[in-house]
Amino acid sequence: MAIESSRFRGIFAPTEVIELKQICFTPSRVFQPGKYTAEELPDIAFEMGLVQKVSSTTEQNDNSSNPHQTP
C-alpha cells in the first residue's frame, strides 16, 4: 500500500509560489507541471498531493516570470 501525500490549501499563503509536480486535469482546464501561486491552482491539486513548496534557494535561482499563461 502506498503512502498518500495529501496537502491542504490552507498551509500555503494565496500568493505563495508553489510547484505543481504533475499534470492536473479539471473539467475546465489542464494545468501543466510548473510554478504557480497557490490561488491559481484548484483544490484537487492540493488534495491529490500534486503540489510542493518551492524552496527559497530555488526561488532565488529562478528569476524568470511565471511561464504559464492564463487563457
Backbone bond lengths (Angstrom), bond angles and torsions (degrees), N, CA, C in turn:
res aa  C-N    CA-C-N  psi(-1)  N-CA   C-N-CA  omega(-1)  CA-C   N-CA-C  phi
1 M - - - 1.442 - - 1.529 108.55 -
2 A 1.311 116.81 131.74 1.461 122.32 -178.85 1.522 110.68 -82.76
3 I 1.314 115.30 150.86 1.461 120.78 175.69 1.515 107.64 -86.67
4 E 1.324 116.79 125.67 1.457 121.82 -178.34 1.522 109.89 -86.05
5 S 1.301 116.91 131.97 1.457 122.23 177.34 1.518 109.03 -102.58
6 S 1.308 115.14 98.85 1.458 120.20 -178.53 1.517 109.56 -109.45
7 R 1.304 117.07 141.59 1.463 122.13 179.12 1.519 108.76 -125.55
8 F 1.305 114.54 155.11 1.446 122.01 178.87 1.524 107.90 -108.05
9 R 1.329 117.84 132.87 1.456 122.69 -178.74 1.534 111.36 -53.23
10 G 1.320 116.72 -33.66 1.454 121.91 -176.09 1.520 115.39 -65.10
11 I 1.333 118.24 -14.65 1.470 118.91 179.04 1.528 111.69 -80.69
12 F 1.323 116.52 -8.07 1.461 121.58 178.51 1.525 109.84 -113.44
13 A 1.326 117.31 141.00 1.463 121.05 172.67 1.531 107.51 -69.67
14 P 1.339 118.43 147.76 1.472 120.36 -178.20 1.530 113.68 -55.47
15 T 1.320 118.03 -32.71 1.466 120.73 -178.15 1.524 113.10 -97.95
16 E 1.333 116.95 4.47 1.466 120.75 179.59 1.522 110.56 -70.60
17 V 1.327 116.05 136.58 1.465 121.05 178.63 1.518 108.08 -82.61
18 I 1.339 115.02 125.68 1.455 121.65 178.13 1.523 108.72 -128.90
19 E 1.299 115.58 164.23 1.467 119.91 -178.68 1.521 110.79 -109.23
20 L 1.310 115.75 128.97 1.462 122.48 172.06 1.525 106.40 -86.70
21 K 1.331 117.24 117.67 1.462 121.61 -173.03 1.520 113.84 -82.83
22 Q 1.328 117.04 -25.83 1.463 121.96 -177.66 1.516 109.71 -135.47
23 I 1.308 115.45 162.39 1.461 120.18 176.00 1.529 108.83 -62.62
24 C 1.319 116.75 143.40 1.464 122.19 -178.69 1.528 108.42 -129.60
25 F 1.322 115.62 119.15 1.462 121.77 -179.37 1.523 109.89 -98.19
26 T 1.318 116.55 132.52 1.463 121.97 171.16 1.528 106.43 -127.56
27 P 1.312 118.41 165.49 1.463 119.57 179.75 1.531 113.77 -59.83
28 S 1.333 116.93 -27.07 1.459 119.43 -176.13 1.526 115.16 -105.34
29 R 1.336 117.38 -12.93 1.463 118.53 -174.25 1.525 111.12 -161.40
30 V 1.325 115.49 155.04 1.456 122.39 172.88 1.519 106.85 -111.42
31 F 1.322 116.74 124.51 1.465 122.05 179.06 1.520 108.42 -100.84
32 Q 1.313 116.86 121.08 1.455 122.78 178.73 1.530 109.55 -82.59
33 P 1.335 118.24 151.88 1.461 120.18 176.46 1.534 110.40 -57.47
34 G 1.309 115.71 143.50 1.464 120.99 179.46 1.511 110.55 153.42
35 K 1.313 115.60 -164.94 1.457 121.47 -176.58 1.519 111.26 -99.08
36 Y 1.325 115.25 134.70 1.461 123.85 179.97 1.523 107.81 -140.92
37 T 1.326 116.30 164.34 1.459 118.50 167.05 1.523 106.62 -83.17
38 A 1.317 115.97 154.37 1.467 120.59 -176.75 1.525 112.01 -57.53
39 E 1.323 117.23 -34.76 1.461 119.87 -177.94 1.527 113.25 -72.78
40 E 1.326 118.82 -16.03 1.468 122.07 -179.75 1.528 113.29 -78.64
41 L 1.330 116.51 -25.56 1.467 120.26 -173.40 1.521 112.22 -93.04
42 P 1.333 117.09 150.09 1.467 120.52 179.17 1.532 110.93 -75.80
43 D 1.313 116.04 159.18 1.469 121.96 179.82 1.522 112.09 -56.14
44 I 1.320 117.32 -36.35 1.463 120.66 -176.30 1.529 112.07 -61.05
45 A 1.324 117.85 -31.48 1.468 120.80 177.92 1.521 110.66 -63.11
46 F 1.336 116.64 -36.02 1.461 121.22 178.32 1.526 110.16 -75.13
47 E 1.323 116.29 -44.89 1.458 121.58 -177.60 1.525 112.09 -62.19
48 M 1.328 116.39 -34.24 1.463 120.75 -179.32 1.525 112.69 -85.79
49 G 1.333 117.45 -2.45 1.460 120.72 179.06 1.510 113.69 73.33
50 L 1.332 117.01 30.05 1.468 120.73 -177.48 1.522 113.39 -87.76
51 V 1.331 117.68 -0.74 1.463 120.71 -176.16 1.521 111.13 -116.85
52 Q 1.323 115.05 155.39 1.457 120.60 173.28 1.514 109.40 -146.04
53 K 1.307 115.19 154.30 1.451 121.58 179.60 1.522 109.05 -69.48
54 V 1.321 116.52 140.08 1.458 121.69 176.98 1.523 106.94 -87.08
55 S 1.328 117.19 126.20 1.462 120.10 -179.08 1.520 110.15 -69.09
56 S 1.303 116.54 154.97 1.468 121.03 -177.42 1.521 111.68 -64.47
57 T 1.341 118.66 -31.83 1.465 120.03 178.16 1.522 110.51 -69.22
58 T 1.336 117.68 -34.86 1.462 121.15 177.16 1.516 110.29 -66.90
59 E 1.334 117.10 -40.14 1.457 120.53 178.98 1.524 111.11 -63.52
60 Q 1.317 117.51 -37.54 1.459 120.67 -179.73 1.522 111.30 -70.25
61 N 1.329 117.44 -35.66 1.457 121.25 -179.52 1.520 112.69 -75.72
62 D 1.312 117.57 -23.96 1.456 122.21 -177.95 1.527 109.42 -106.60
63 N 1.327 116.07 91.69 1.451 121.35 -178.37 1.522 112.71 -91.20
64 S 1.342 116.64 3.93 1.455 119.67 -179.17 1.515 110.58 -78.08
65 S 1.330 116.49 159.20 1.458 121.35 178.16 1.519 109.12 -79.11
66 N 1.317 117.03 170.48 1.453 123.05 -179.52 1.531 109.14 -62.17
67 P 1.338 118.21 120.00 1.475 120.56 -177.11 1.516 113.28 -76.28
68 H 1.325 117.09 -6.76 1.460 119.76 -177.10 1.504 110.57 -87.78
69 Q 1.315 115.59 131.30 1.452 121.29 179.66 1.521 109.01 -103.48
70 T 1.298 116.07 135.19 1.451 120.81 177.29 1.522 108.66 -86.56
71 P 1.351 116.56 126.84 1.468 118.50 -177.68 1.514 111.82 -67.52
